[in-house]
Amino acid sequence: MRSQASVLHLDLDAFFAAVEQRDKPSLRGKPVVVGGVGNRGVVSTASYEARVYGVRSAMSTREARSRCPHAAFLTGRFHAYRATSQAVMDLLRSCSPLVEPLSLDEAFVDLERADGLDDLSVDGVTAYAEDLRSRVREVTGGLTASVGVASSKFLAKVASDLDKPDGLVVVPPGTELDLLLPMKVSVIPGVGPATVERLRSVGVRTVGDLHGLSEDELVRLLGKAHGAGLHLLARAEDDRAVEPERETKSVSVEGTYEHDLTDRVLMASLLRRQAEDVARRLRASGLSGRTVTIKVRRYDFTTVSRSTTLSSPTDDGALVARLAVALLEDLDTTGGVRLLGVGVSGLADWVQDELFTDGEPGSEDPTEPADASAPTGTEALVEESGARARTGWAPGMDVVHAEHGPGWVWGSGRGVVTVRFETAETAPGPVRTFAVDDPALSRPPALT
């Protein structure tokens, strides 16, 4: 922990939904839910207007619709999210060479190396952070960010959650425990529902309660690594540096499906496709990995995973596919499967050549719809919608009409697609309906 509040954590508010509201004027100030729009979909992001109704990330789309049926339910537009994220990350890197992105919408910044910041007093970093938040609004076209500044990464991230949305909290050095101890123990990273229940069983509900346990007690309760880590964080002890080249720990792809999968041949085909996608991402990043994992969520929502580890890292899609399919063979999928996923971890920046070259080629079943599986992983919990697989047009998708110009898909079905013609620079626009195969309607060239 530093002697000055010089670690900044920036979190873009309701990022995916905010980008959609920015680019779709008719949705501004209204509830917006981004994620899978089908019955088996999962909410990735809910706007603050939707959160009023209890909609939250990782909730099933079915439940979100029951809570807020009048919300706009949209699939993800990753090109827009990536472009906006890049603008923010470029801004942060212009402020300090030490920027550690955590995802598209959040990052740590080391203010000790910040350009133009000579005063690391509370007043100095507060003024700097306020100016930074204003610059974020400028480069994103009006998006807001919540910011926390503290003496460690842990406390900065905690602080950024305290005044959402569009807030700023600076934790003065020496007051860290005053802030932390009254909080629920779940505020600590790595303390999920299972750990919360285990701690609750011994009377620990707040960080203050946790602070009262010895390291030995926590190790006995939670294991050596987890217990020792929580013992430090309960005392606000965190010396982690802001790392601009943050290591990618895994690359994964998973898909959630409208109907339970029961055909093992189909499941194997989907896993092969996902494995090839993972391998392409590995190669694009100059990475390889040793451990292949599959994730299976059954019809009853129980989730299981199986892994196997190679002697040397690989980025070969055929090999990853063969291992993934072999792992599936050991699982009982009776009753149906809702979700399938493939991941590679144990990453390295090199590949062992000439190994496993006799693997069967990865294959795709040409009878499967092109969007039967959707990437999630670090990008989002977004399922490709049934509407898109059936018609080619998914709610929220960018489109262009030869006569009416640019707009977005409002909805589709029964052979028609409804489009609202507006952009971020226009007023709320008119709505028109067309046949799904209308030749005048197309995706924007850069996105096809």
C-alpha positions as CSV (number, residue, x, y, z in Angstrom):
1,M,0.0,0.0,0.0
2,R,1.4,3.4,-1.0
3,S,1.7,6.5,1.2
4,Q,-0.3,8.5,-1.3
5,A,-3.6,8.0,-3.1
6,S,-2.0,7.5,-6.5
7,V,-3.8,4.5,-8.1
8,L,-6.8,5.4,-10.1
9,H,-9.5,2.9,-11.2
10,L,-11.9,4.0,-14.0
11,D,-15.1,2.1,-14.8
12,L,-17.3,3.2,-17.7
13,D,-20.9,3.2,-16.4
14,A,-23.3,0.5,-17.9
15,F,-20.9,0.5,-20.8
16,F,-22.6,-1.6,-23.5
17,A,-26.0,-0.1,-22.7
18,A,-24.6,3.4,-22.6
19,V,-23.0,3.0,-26.1
20,E,-26.4,1.8,-27.4
21,Q,-28.2,4.8,-25.9
22,R,-25.5,7.1,-27.3
23,D,-26.0,5.7,-30.8
24,K,-29.8,5.3,-30.7
25,P,-31.4,8.6,-29.7
26,S,-34.8,7.1,-29.2
27,L,-33.4,4.9,-26.4
28,R,-31.9,7.7,-24.3
29,G,-33.4,7.8,-20.8
30,K,-35.2,4.5,-21.4
31,P,-34.4,1.0,-20.1
32,V,-32.0,-0.9,-22.3
33,V,-30.8,-4.4,-21.9
34,V,-27.8,-5.8,-23.9
35,G,-27.3,-9.5,-24.1
36,G,-28.9,-12.6,-25.5
37,V,-32.4,-11.8,-26.6
38,G,-33.7,-15.4,-26.8
39,N,-35.3,-17.4,-24.0
40,R,-32.0,-18.9,-23.1
41,G,-30.1,-15.6,-23.3
42,V,-28.2,-13.9,-20.5
43,V,-28.0,-10.2,-19.7
44,S,-24.6,-8.7,-20.3
45,T,-25.4,-5.1,-19.3
46,A,-28.5,-3.2,-18.2
47,S,-28.8,0.5,-18.3
48,Y,-29.5,2.3,-15.0
49,E,-33.1,2.8,-16.2
50,A,-33.5,-1.0,-16.4
51,R,-31.7,-1.6,-13.1
52,V,-34.5,0.3,-11.3
53,Y,-36.7,-2.7,-12.2
54,G,-34.2,-5.2,-10.8
55,V,-32.5,-6.1,-14.1
56,R,-28.8,-6.9,-13.6
57,S,-25.9,-8.5,-15.4
58,A,-25.8,-12.4,-15.6
59,M,-29.6,-12.6,-15.1
60,S,-31.5,-14.7,-17.6
61,T,-33.1,-12.7,-20.3
62,R,-36.4,-14.5,-19.5
63,E,-36.3,-13.0,-16.0
64,A,-35.2,-9.6,-17.2
65,R,-38.2,-9.5,-19.6
66,S,-40.5,-10.4,-16.8
67,R,-39.1,-7.6,-14.6
68,C,-38.9,-5.0,-17.3
69,P,-41.0,-6.0,-20.3
70,H,-40.9,-2.5,-21.8
71,A,-37.1,-2.4,-22.1
72,A,-35.3,-2.5,-25.4
73,F,-33.5,-5.9,-25.6
74,L,-30.6,-5.7,-27.9
75,T,-27.8,-8.0,-29.1
76,G,-24.2,-6.8,-28.8
77,R,-22.4,-4.6,-31.3
78,F,-18.8,-5.3,-30.4
79,H,-17.3,-3.1,-33.1
80,A,-18.9,-0.1,-31.4
81,Y,-17.8,-1.2,-28.0
82,R,-14.2,-1.9,-29.1
83,A,-13.9,1.5,-30.8
84,T,-15.2,3.4,-27.8
85,S,-13.0,1.4,-25.5
86,Q,-10.0,2.1,-27.7
87,A,-10.7,5.8,-27.5
88,V,-10.8,5.7,-23.7
89,M,-7.6,3.5,-23.4
90,D,-5.7,5.8,-25.7
91,L,-6.8,8.8,-23.5
92,L,-5.6,7.0,-20.4
93,R,-2.3,6.1,-22.0
94,S,-1.8,9.7,-22.9
95,C,-2.1,10.5,-19.2
96,S,0.3,7.8,-17.9
97,P,2.5,5.1,-19.4
98,L,1.2,2.7,-16.7
99,V,-2.3,1.7,-17.7
100,E,-3.7,-1.7,-16.9
101,P,-6.9,-2.6,-18.8
102,L,-9.1,-5.1,-17.0
103,S,-11.7,-5.3,-19.7
104,L,-13.2,-3.1,-22.4
105,D,-14.8,-0.8,-19.8
106,E,-12.3,-0.5,-16.9
107,A,-8.7,0.1,-16.2
108,F,-6.2,1.0,-13.5
109,V,-3.9,4.1,-14.0
110,D,-0.7,4.8,-12.0
111,L,-0.9,8.5,-11.2
112,E,2.7,8.5,-9.9
113,R,3.7,8.5,-13.6
114,A,0.9,10.8,-14.8
115,D,1.8,13.6,-17.2
116,G,1.2,17.0,-15.7
117,L,0.4,15.8,-12.2
118,D,3.0,17.1,-9.8
119,D,0.7,17.3,-6.7
120,L,-0.3,13.9,-5.3
121,S,-2.2,15.4,-2.4
122,V,-5.9,14.5,-2.1
123,D,-6.8,17.8,-3.6
124,G,-4.3,17.3,-6.5
125,V,-5.5,13.9,-7.5
126,T,-9.2,14.9,-7.1
127,A,-8.8,17.7,-9.6
128,Y,-6.8,15.5,-12.0
129,A,-9.5,12.8,-11.8
130,E,-12.3,15.2,-12.4
131,D,-10.6,16.6,-15.5
132,L,-10.0,13.0,-16.7
133,R,-13.7,12.2,-16.3
134,S,-14.6,15.3,-18.4
135,R,-12.1,14.2,-21.1
136,V,-13.7,10.7,-21.1
137,R,-17.1,12.3,-21.9
138,E,-15.5,14.2,-24.7
139,V,-13.8,11.2,-26.4
140,T,-16.7,8.9,-26.0
141,G,-19.5,11.2,-27.2
142,G,-21.0,11.6,-23.8
143,L,-20.4,8.4,-21.8
144,T,-19.8,8.8,-18.1
145,A,-17.2,7.0,-15.9
146,S,-17.0,6.3,-12.2
147,V,-13.6,6.7,-10.7
148,G,-11.9,5.7,-7.5
149,V,-8.5,6.9,-6.4
150,A,-6.7,5.3,-3.4
151,S,-3.4,4.0,-2.2
152,S,-3.8,0.5,-3.8
153,K,-5.5,-1.2,-6.6
154,F,-7.9,-3.0,-4.3
155,L,-9.1,0.2,-2.6
156,A,-9.3,2.1,-5.8
157,K,-11.6,-0.5,-7.3
158,V,-13.7,-0.5,-4.2
159,A,-13.9,3.3,-4.3
160,S,-15.0,3.5,-7.9
161,D,-18.2,1.5,-7.0
162,L,-19.2,3.8,-4.1
163,D,-20.8,6.6,-6.1
164,K,-22.1,5.1,-9.3
165,P,-23.0,6.3,-11.9
166,D,-20.8,9.2,-12.9
167,G,-19.1,9.5,-9.5
168,L,-15.6,10.1,-8.0
169,V,-14.4,8.9,-4.7
170,V,-10.9,9.6,-3.4
171,V,-9.8,7.6,-0.3
172,P,-7.3,9.7,1.8
173,P,-4.3,7.8,2.9
174,G,-4.7,6.6,6.4
175,T,-8.5,6.2,6.2
176,E,-8.5,2.9,4.2
177,L,-9.6,0.7,7.2
178,D,-12.3,3.3,8.2
179,L,-13.8,2.8,4.8
180,L,-13.3,-0.9,4.5
181,L,-14.1,-2.5,7.8
182,P,-17.9,-1.8,7.9
183,M,-18.4,-3.2,4.4
184,K,-19.8,-6.6,3.6
185,V,-17.1,-9.2,3.1
186,S,-18.2,-9.7,-0.5
187,V,-16.6,-6.4,-1.4
188,I,-13.3,-8.3,-1.4
189,P,-12.3,-9.8,-4.8
190,G,-12.6,-13.6,-4.8
191,V,-15.3,-13.7,-2.1
192,G,-18.2,-15.2,-4.1
193,P,-21.4,-16.8,-2.8
194,A,-19.7,-20.0,-1.7
195,T,-17.0,-18.2,0.3
196,V,-19.6,-15.8,1.8
197,E,-21.6,-18.8,3.1
198,R,-18.5,-20.5,4.5
199,L,-17.5,-17.3,6.3
200,R,-21.0,-16.7,7.5
201,S,-20.9,-20.1,9.1
202,V,-18.2,-18.9,11.4
203,G,-19.9,-15.5,12.1
204,V,-18.0,-13.4,9.5
205,R,-20.3,-11.0,7.6
206,T,-18.2,-7.8,7.3
207,V,-14.6,-7.0,6.5
208,G,-14.3,-6.0,10.1
209,D,-15.3,-9.5,11.2
210,L,-12.8,-10.9,8.8
211,H,-10.1,-8.6,10.1
212,G,-10.6,-10.2,13.5
213,L,-9.6,-13.6,12.3
214,S,-6.0,-14.7,12.3
215,E,-4.2,-15.9,9.1
216,D,-4.1,-19.4,10.5
217,E,-7.8,-19.5,11.1
218,L,-8.5,-18.3,7.5
219,V,-6.1,-20.8,6.0
220,R,-7.8,-23.6,7.9
221,L,-11.2,-22.4,6.7
222,L,-10.4,-21.5,3.1
223,G,-7.1,-23.0,2.1
224,K,-3.6,-21.5,2.1
225,A,-3.7,-19.2,-0.9
226,H,-7.2,-17.9,-0.5
227,G,-7.0,-17.6,3.2
228,A,-3.6,-15.8,3.2
229,G,-4.9,-13.4,0.5
230,L,-8.0,-12.5,2.3
231,H,-6.1,-11.9,5.5
232,L,-4.0,-9.3,3.7
233,L,-6.9,-7.6,1.9
234,A,-9.0,-7.4,5.1
235,R,-6.2,-5.2,6.4
236,A,-6.1,-3.1,3.2
237,E,-2.7,-4.5,2.4
238,D,-2.2,-4.6,-1.3
239,D,1.2,-3.9,-3.0
240,R,0.3,-5.0,-6.5
241,A,1.7,-2.7,-9.2
242,V,-0.2,-1.3,-12.1
243,E,0.9,-3.6,-14.9
244,P,0.5,-2.2,-18.5
245,E,1.1,-5.6,-20.1
246,R,-1.4,-7.5,-18.1
247,E,-1.1,-11.2,-18.8
248,T,-4.0,-12.9,-20.5
249,K,-4.8,-16.0,-18.4
250,S,-7.1,-17.8,-20.8
251,V,-8.9,-17.6,-24.2
252,S,-12.4,-19.1,-24.3
253,V,-15.6,-19.3,-26.4
254,E,-19.0,-20.5,-25.2
255,G,-22.5,-20.5,-26.5
256,T,-25.9,-20.6,-24.9
257,Y,-28.7,-22.3,-26.9
258,E,-32.4,-21.6,-27.5
259,H,-33.3,-25.3,-27.0
260,D,-31.5,-28.0,-25.0
261,L,-29.0,-29.9,-27.1
262,T,-29.4,-33.7,-26.9
263,D,-27.6,-34.8,-30.1
264,R,-24.0,-35.8,-29.2
265,V,-22.9,-35.5,-32.8
266,L,-24.2,-31.9,-32.9
267,M,-22.5,-31.1,-29.6
268,A,-19.2,-32.4,-30.9
269,S,-19.6,-30.3,-34.0
270,L,-20.2,-27.2,-32.0
271,L,-17.2,-27.9,-29.8
272,R,-15.0,-28.2,-32.9
273,R,-16.2,-24.9,-34.2
274,Q,-15.5,-23.2,-30.8
275,A,-12.1,-24.8,-30.6
276,E,-11.2,-23.5,-34.0
277,D,-12.3,-20.0,-32.9
278,V,-10.2,-20.2,-29.8
279,A,-7.2,-21.3,-31.8
280,R,-7.7,-18.4,-34.2
281,R,-7.7,-16.0,-31.3
282,L,-4.6,-17.5,-29.8
283,R,-2.7,-17.2,-33.1
284,A,-3.9,-13.6,-33.5
285,S,-2.5,-12.7,-30.1
286,G,0.7,-14.7,-30.7
287,L,-0.2,-17.0,-27.8
288,S,-0.5,-20.8,-27.3
289,G,-1.7,-22.8,-24.3
290,R,-1.3,-26.2,-22.6
291,T,-4.6,-26.7,-20.8
292,V,-7.8,-27.4,-22.8
293,T,-11.1,-27.1,-20.8
294,I,-14.7,-27.7,-21.8
295,K,-17.6,-26.2,-19.9
296,V,-21.1,-27.8,-20.0
297,R,-24.2,-26.4,-18.4
298,R,-27.0,-29.0,-18.2
299,Y,-30.7,-28.6,-18.6
300,D,-31.0,-28.3,-14.8
301,F,-28.5,-25.5,-14.7
302,T,-25.8,-27.6,-13.1
303,T,-22.4,-26.7,-14.6
304,V,-19.5,-29.0,-15.0
305,S,-16.1,-28.7,-16.6
306,R,-13.3,-31.0,-17.6
307,S,-9.7,-30.3,-18.5
308,T,-6.6,-31.9,-19.9
309,T,-3.1,-30.6,-20.1
310,L,-0.5,-31.1,-22.8
311,S,3.2,-31.4,-22.3
312,S,3.8,-28.4,-24.5
313,P,1.7,-25.4,-25.6
314,T,-0.3,-25.4,-28.9
315,D,-2.4,-23.1,-31.0
316,D,-3.5,-25.9,-33.3
317,G,-7.3,-25.8,-33.7
318,A,-7.5,-29.4,-34.8
319,L,-5.7,-30.6,-31.7
320,V,-7.8,-28.3,-29.4
321,A,-10.9,-29.7,-31.1
322,R,-9.9,-33.3,-30.7
323,L,-9.2,-32.9,-27.0
324,A,-12.4,-31.0,-26.4
325,V,-14.5,-33.7,-28.1
326,A,-12.7,-36.4,-26.1
327,L,-13.5,-34.5,-22.9
328,L,-17.1,-34.4,-23.8
329,E,-17.2,-38.2,-24.2
330,D,-16.7,-38.6,-20.4
331,L,-19.7,-36.4,-19.5
332,D,-23.3,-37.4,-19.0
333,T,-25.5,-35.1,-21.1
334,T,-28.7,-37.1,-20.7
335,G,-31.6,-34.6,-20.4
336,G,-30.0,-31.9,-22.6
337,V,-27.3,-29.2,-22.5
338,R,-28.0,-25.5,-22.4
339,L,-24.4,-24.2,-22.8
340,L,-21.2,-25.5,-24.3
341,G,-17.8,-23.8,-24.1
342,V,-14.1,-24.4,-24.9
343,G,-11.2,-22.6,-23.3
344,V,-7.4,-22.8,-23.4
345,S,-5.3,-21.7,-20.5
346,G,-1.7,-22.1,-19.3
347,L,-0.8,-19.6,-21.9
348,A,2.7,-19.0,-23.4
349,D,4.1,-16.8,-26.2
350,W,5.5,-19.7,-28.1
351,V,4.4,-23.0,-29.8
352,Q,6.2,-26.4,-29.9
353,D,6.4,-27.2,-33.6
354,E,5.9,-30.7,-35.0
355,L,3.9,-31.9,-32.1
356,F,0.5,-33.7,-32.5
357,T,0.5,-33.1,-36.3
358,D,-1.6,-36.2,-36.9
359,G,-4.7,-34.7,-35.3
360,E,-7.9,-34.9,-37.2
361,P,-8.9,-31.6,-38.9
362,G,-11.4,-29.4,-37.1
363,S,-14.6,-29.5,-38.9
364,E,-17.9,-27.6,-39.0
365,D,-21.2,-29.2,-39.8
366,P,-22.6,-27.3,-42.9
367,T,-26.1,-28.1,-41.8
368,E,-25.7,-26.0,-38.6
369,P,-26.8,-22.3,-38.6
370,A,-23.9,-20.0,-38.9
371,D,-24.7,-18.3,-35.6
372,A,-25.4,-21.4,-33.5
373,S,-22.6,-20.5,-31.2
374,A,-21.6,-17.1,-29.9
375,P,-18.3,-16.0,-28.4
376,T,-18.4,-14.8,-24.8
377,G,-15.4,-15.1,-22.6
378,T,-13.8,-11.6,-21.9
379,E,-16.1,-9.9,-24.3
380,A,-19.5,-10.4,-22.9
381,L,-22.2,-12.9,-21.8
382,V,-23.9,-12.4,-25.2
383,E,-25.9,-15.1,-26.9
384,E,-26.6,-15.0,-30.6
385,S,-30.4,-14.6,-30.8
386,G,-32.7,-17.0,-32.4
387,A,-34.1,-14.1,-34.4
388,R,-30.7,-13.6,-36.1
389,A,-30.2,-17.3,-36.9
390,R,-33.7,-17.4,-38.5
391,T,-33.8,-14.1,-40.3
392,G,-30.3,-12.6,-40.4
393,W,-31.5,-9.5,-38.5
394,A,-30.9,-9.2,-34.8
395,P,-32.4,-6.5,-32.5
396,G,-29.9,-3.6,-32.3
397,M,-27.9,-4.5,-35.3
398,D,-26.6,-1.7,-37.6
399,V,-28.2,-1.6,-41.0
400,V,-28.3,0.7,-44.1
401,H,-31.2,1.2,-46.5
402,A,-30.5,2.4,-50.0
403,E,-33.2,5.1,-49.7
404,H,-33.6,5.9,-46.0
405,G,-29.9,5.6,-44.9
406,P,-28.4,4.3,-41.7
407,G,-30.4,2.8,-38.9
408,W,-30.8,-0.2,-36.6
409,V,-33.0,-3.2,-36.3
410,W,-35.9,-2.7,-34.0
411,G,-37.2,-6.2,-34.5
412,S,-37.8,-9.0,-36.9
413,G,-40.0,-12.0,-37.5
414,R,-42.6,-13.6,-39.8
415,G,-40.7,-12.5,-42.9
416,V,-40.3,-8.8,-42.0
417,V,-37.7,-6.6,-40.4
418,T,-38.5,-3.3,-38.7
419,V,-35.9,-0.6,-38.7
420,R,-35.6,2.7,-36.9
421,F,-33.6,5.2,-39.0
422,E,-31.4,7.3,-36.6
423,T,-27.8,7.7,-35.6
424,A,-25.9,9.3,-32.7
425,E,-25.9,12.6,-34.5
426,T,-29.7,12.8,-35.4
427,A,-32.9,13.2,-33.5
428,P,-35.0,10.1,-32.8
429,G,-35.9,8.7,-36.2
430,P,-38.8,7.2,-38.0
431,V,-39.6,3.5,-38.1
432,R,-40.1,1.5,-41.3
433,T,-40.8,-2.2,-42.0
434,F,-39.4,-4.2,-44.9
435,A,-39.3,-7.8,-46.1
436,V,-36.3,-9.6,-44.6
437,D,-34.9,-10.1,-48.1
438,D,-35.4,-6.6,-49.3
439,P,-32.3,-5.9,-51.5
440,A,-32.2,-2.3,-50.5
441,L,-31.4,-3.3,-46.9
442,S,-27.9,-4.3,-45.9
443,R,-25.2,-4.3,-43.2
444,P,-22.9,-1.3,-43.3
445,P,-19.9,-2.2,-45.5
446,A,-17.3,-2.0,-42.7
447,L,-19.3,-4.6,-40.6
448,T,-20.1,-7.2,-43.2
